Amino acid sequence: MARRLQAPSPAAFARDLERRIVGCTACPRLVEHCRHIAEVKRRAYRDENYWGRPVPTFGDPDPQLLVVGLAPGAHGANRTGRVFTGDSSGDWLYRALHVTGFANQARSIGLDDGLELRGAAVTCAGRCAPPQNKPARDELERCRPFLIEELQAYRGLRVVLALGGIALDAVLKSWSAADFPEFSSKPKFGHGAVFPLDGAPTLVTCYHPSRQNTQTGRLTRRQFHAVFRRCRRLVDEGRERERP
């Protein structure tokens, strides 16, 4: 079993983790791709300075809800420097977080837009924008230690929400390494599925708010918000149980 990290404080851990994520060069293919996209740019953003580096976790340094996505978008987070920001997936995510009281606003367009998360943090299985939005297996493996550290260090974590199958796989592969109890049977992905486990955060799964899902009607706002309302209830119920 892995020993739980003893960070000096949640804020100190968050600063150190951000520094190491942003400076990571472990995957040459991804480093080159992020930099290339930042140089070529999309015509609509040709006057903007792209981030072009690994994208750190965003939100509360000691969250009760951790949202795990796939990877930064080439012209979304790889442009703005904030996970799930600058594309339609982010529009869906931060609106849902705002509706359920985890965010002070629904708007997420850049690092200086005033957005703050309360009791929630957002991260990804991969921290760099991959070609065709498909990170390789070995690239996800190199990124996994960051997620393991987060699961170990977030002391108040009550719910982990995996957006999509790849995010769920990353969470499950990090679970035991983070010193959480094992599930009696492997959780299978399903929209809105909930997997409670004594001695560990509750695991919840949800369709990713990608255009492939939202524009085809596979995922509606109502369905998406319902999952976040469930997460809100789970967080609040956990807080009530901990009260003396």
C-alpha positions as CSV (number, residue, x, y, z in Angstrom):
1,M,0.0,0.0,0.0
2,A,1.2,3.5,-0.8
3,R,1.8,5.8,2.1
4,R,-0.4,8.9,2.0
5,L,1.4,12.1,1.3
6,Q,1.8,14.6,4.1
7,A,1.7,17.9,2.3
8,P,2.5,21.0,4.4
9,S,-0.9,22.4,3.6
10,P,-3.5,21.9,0.8
11,A,-2.4,25.2,-0.8
12,A,1.3,24.3,-0.7
13,F,0.6,20.9,-2.2
14,A,-1.5,22.5,-5.0
15,R,1.3,25.0,-5.8
16,D,4.0,22.3,-5.9
17,L,1.8,20.0,-8.0
18,E,1.0,22.8,-10.5
19,R,4.7,23.6,-10.9
20,R,5.6,20.0,-11.6
21,I,2.7,19.4,-14.0
22,V,3.4,22.6,-16.0
23,G,7.1,21.8,-16.2
24,C,6.6,18.1,-17.2
25,T,8.3,17.0,-20.4
26,A,8.0,13.2,-20.0
27,C,6.1,12.7,-23.3
28,P,8.1,14.1,-26.3
29,R,5.2,13.6,-28.7
30,L,2.8,15.6,-26.6
31,V,5.3,18.3,-25.8
32,E,5.9,18.8,-29.6
33,H,2.2,18.7,-30.4
34,C,1.3,21.3,-27.8
35,R,4.0,23.6,-28.9
36,H,3.1,23.1,-32.6
37,I,-0.5,24.0,-32.0
38,A,0.5,27.0,-30.0
39,E,2.5,28.3,-32.9
40,V,0.1,27.4,-35.7
41,K,-3.0,28.4,-33.8
42,R,-6.6,28.4,-35.1
43,R,-7.6,31.4,-37.3
44,A,-10.2,32.5,-34.8
45,Y,-7.5,32.8,-32.1
46,R,-4.5,33.9,-34.2
47,D,-4.0,37.1,-32.1
48,E,-3.9,35.1,-28.8
49,N,-0.9,33.8,-26.9
50,Y,-1.5,30.0,-26.5
51,W,-0.6,28.3,-23.3
52,G,1.0,25.4,-25.2
53,R,2.1,23.3,-22.1
54,P,0.7,20.7,-19.7
55,V,-2.4,22.1,-18.0
56,P,-2.6,21.9,-14.2
57,T,-5.6,21.0,-12.0
58,F,-7.9,23.9,-11.4
59,G,-10.1,24.6,-8.3
60,D,-10.2,24.3,-4.6
61,P,-6.9,23.1,-3.1
62,D,-8.7,20.7,-0.8
63,P,-11.8,19.7,-2.8
64,Q,-14.7,17.5,-1.7
65,L,-15.5,16.8,-5.4
66,L,-12.9,15.9,-7.9
67,V,-14.0,15.9,-11.6
68,V,-11.7,13.9,-13.9
69,G,-11.8,14.4,-17.6
70,L,-9.9,13.0,-20.6
71,A,-7.3,15.6,-21.7
72,P,-6.9,19.3,-22.6
73,G,-8.4,20.4,-25.9
74,A,-5.9,21.6,-28.5
75,H,-7.6,25.0,-28.9
76,G,-9.4,24.9,-25.5
77,A,-7.2,24.4,-22.4
78,N,-4.0,24.2,-24.5
79,R,-4.9,27.8,-25.6
80,T,-6.2,29.2,-22.3
81,G,-4.1,27.4,-19.7
82,R,-7.1,26.3,-17.7
83,V,-8.6,22.8,-17.9
84,F,-12.0,22.6,-19.6
85,T,-11.8,26.3,-20.6
86,G,-12.2,27.8,-24.1
87,D,-14.4,25.1,-25.7
88,S,-17.9,23.7,-25.6
89,S,-17.1,21.0,-23.1
90,G,-16.0,23.6,-20.6
91,D,-19.2,25.6,-21.2
92,W,-21.2,22.5,-20.1
93,L,-19.0,21.6,-17.2
94,Y,-18.7,25.0,-15.5
95,R,-22.4,25.7,-16.0
96,A,-23.2,22.5,-14.2
97,L,-20.7,23.3,-11.4
98,H,-22.3,26.8,-11.1
99,V,-25.9,25.4,-11.0
100,T,-24.9,23.1,-8.2
101,G,-23.0,25.6,-6.1
102,F,-19.5,24.5,-6.8
103,A,-18.6,27.6,-8.9
104,N,-19.1,31.3,-8.4
105,Q,-20.1,31.7,-12.1
106,A,-20.9,29.7,-15.2
107,R,-18.5,31.6,-17.4
108,S,-15.0,30.1,-18.1
109,I,-13.1,31.7,-20.9
110,G,-9.6,32.4,-19.5
111,L,-7.3,32.6,-16.5
112,D,-8.4,36.2,-15.7
113,D,-12.2,35.8,-15.9
114,G,-12.8,35.7,-12.2
115,L,-14.0,32.0,-12.0
116,E,-13.5,30.3,-8.6
117,L,-14.4,26.8,-7.5
118,R,-15.7,26.1,-4.0
119,G,-15.3,22.6,-2.7
120,A,-14.5,21.2,-6.2
121,A,-11.4,20.7,-8.4
122,V,-11.2,19.7,-12.1
123,T,-8.4,17.6,-13.6
124,C,-7.7,15.2,-16.4
125,A,-6.3,11.7,-17.0
126,G,-3.8,13.3,-19.4
127,R,-2.4,16.8,-18.8
128,C,-1.3,17.6,-22.4
129,A,-3.5,18.0,-25.5
130,P,-3.0,14.9,-27.6
131,P,-3.2,14.6,-31.4
132,Q,-6.7,13.6,-32.5
133,N,-7.7,13.9,-28.8
134,K,-6.3,10.4,-28.3
135,P,-3.5,10.1,-25.7
136,A,-1.4,6.9,-26.0
137,R,-1.6,4.3,-23.2
138,D,2.0,4.9,-22.2
139,E,1.4,8.7,-22.1
140,L,-1.5,8.2,-19.7
141,E,0.6,5.9,-17.6
142,R,3.3,8.6,-17.3
143,C,0.6,11.1,-16.2
144,R,-1.0,8.8,-13.7
145,P,1.3,9.6,-10.7
146,F,-0.2,13.1,-10.6
147,L,-3.7,11.8,-10.2
148,I,-2.5,9.3,-7.5
149,E,-0.9,12.2,-5.6
150,E,-4.2,14.1,-5.7
151,L,-6.2,11.2,-4.5
152,Q,-3.8,10.7,-1.7
153,A,-3.5,14.4,-0.7
154,Y,-7.1,15.7,-0.9
155,R,-8.1,15.2,2.8
156,G,-11.7,16.2,2.4
157,L,-12.4,14.3,-0.8
158,R,-15.9,12.7,-0.8
159,V,-16.8,12.2,-4.5
160,V,-14.7,11.4,-7.6
161,L,-16.6,12.1,-10.8
162,A,-15.2,10.4,-13.9
163,L,-16.3,12.0,-17.2
164,G,-16.1,9.2,-19.8
165,G,-14.5,5.7,-19.9
166,I,-10.9,6.8,-20.2
167,A,-11.2,9.0,-17.1
168,L,-12.8,6.1,-15.3
169,D,-10.0,3.8,-16.3
170,A,-7.4,6.3,-15.0
171,V,-9.2,6.6,-11.7
172,L,-9.5,2.9,-11.2
173,K,-5.8,2.4,-12.0
174,S,-4.9,5.1,-9.4
175,W,-7.4,3.9,-6.8
176,S,-5.4,1.2,-5.0
177,A,-2.1,3.1,-5.4
178,A,-3.8,6.0,-3.5
179,D,-4.4,3.5,-0.6
180,F,-8.1,3.3,-1.0
181,P,-10.0,0.0,-0.4
182,E,-10.6,-2.2,-3.4
183,F,-14.0,-2.6,-5.0
184,S,-15.5,-6.0,-4.6
185,S,-16.1,-6.0,-8.4
186,K,-14.7,-3.6,-11.0
187,P,-17.0,-0.6,-11.5
188,K,-18.4,-0.5,-15.1
189,F,-19.0,2.7,-16.8
190,G,-22.6,4.0,-17.1
191,H,-24.0,7.4,-17.2
192,G,-25.0,8.4,-13.6
193,A,-23.7,5.2,-12.1
194,V,-22.7,5.5,-8.4
195,F,-20.2,3.3,-6.6
196,P,-20.1,3.8,-2.8
197,L,-17.3,2.3,-0.9
198,D,-16.6,2.4,2.9
199,G,-13.4,4.2,3.7
200,A,-13.1,5.9,0.3
201,P,-14.7,8.6,-1.8
202,T,-17.9,7.7,-3.7
203,L,-17.1,7.1,-7.4
204,V,-19.6,8.5,-9.9
205,T,-19.5,8.1,-13.7
206,C,-20.9,10.4,-16.4
207,Y,-20.8,10.9,-20.1
208,H,-18.1,13.3,-21.2
209,P,-19.7,16.6,-22.4
210,S,-17.9,16.4,-25.8
211,R,-19.6,17.6,-28.9
212,Q,-19.8,14.0,-30.0
213,N,-22.2,13.4,-27.1
214,T,-23.9,16.8,-26.7
215,Q,-24.6,17.5,-30.4
216,T,-26.0,14.0,-31.0
217,G,-28.4,14.2,-28.1
218,R,-26.6,11.3,-26.3
219,L,-26.1,13.8,-23.4
220,T,-28.6,16.5,-22.6
221,R,-28.2,19.4,-20.1
222,R,-30.8,17.8,-17.9
223,Q,-29.0,14.5,-17.8
224,F,-25.7,16.2,-17.1
225,H,-27.0,18.5,-14.4
226,A,-28.7,15.6,-12.7
227,V,-25.3,13.9,-12.2
228,F,-23.9,17.0,-10.6
229,R,-26.9,17.4,-8.4
230,R,-26.3,13.8,-7.2
231,C,-22.7,14.7,-6.5
232,R,-23.9,17.8,-4.6
233,R,-26.1,15.6,-2.4
234,L,-23.3,13.1,-1.8
235,V,-21.0,15.8,-0.7
236,D,-23.5,17.4,1.6
237,E,-24.5,14.1,3.1
238,G,-20.9,13.3,3.8
239,R,-20.5,16.7,5.5
240,E,-23.5,16.0,7.7
241,R,-22.2,12.6,8.7
242,E,-18.9,14.2,9.9
243,R,-20.6,16.7,12.1
244,P,-20.4,15.9,15.8
